[in-house]
Amino acid sequence: MEVICLEDKAFHALLDEVVARVQEQVPVARLDKWISGSEAMQMLRITSKTTLLNMRNEGKIRYSQPQKKIILYDRLSIEDYLEKNARDTF
């Protein structure tokens, strides 16, 4: 058995390099721009389809309707809506 001794700085440098190489190889998950109604409701933490319909009709969130029964919601507009309505603490 072989023992290898490293100084703290060398060990941390080696560890940083290993982490960097692993991150290069792991593909980043790409989020879809357009999401379903159930995903939009989950992001907004609402359970009512009527509330989602009202938000859409009032222009609070963007949507697309590629077919009559298919309505998709813009993920970024939901994130913007949540950010605009965030309140800072004192």
HELIX and SHEET records of a PDB file:
HELIX    1   1 ASP A    8  GLN A   25  1                                  18    
HELIX    2   2 GLY A   37  LEU A   44  1                                   8    
HELIX    3   3 LYS A   49  ASN A   57  1                                   9    
HELIX    4   4 ARG A   75  LYS A   84  1                                  10    
SHEET    1   A 3 TRP A  34  ILE A  35  0                                        
SHEET    2   A 3 ILE A  70  ASP A  74 -1                                        
SHEET    3   A 3 TYR A  63  GLN A  67 -1                                        
END                                                                             
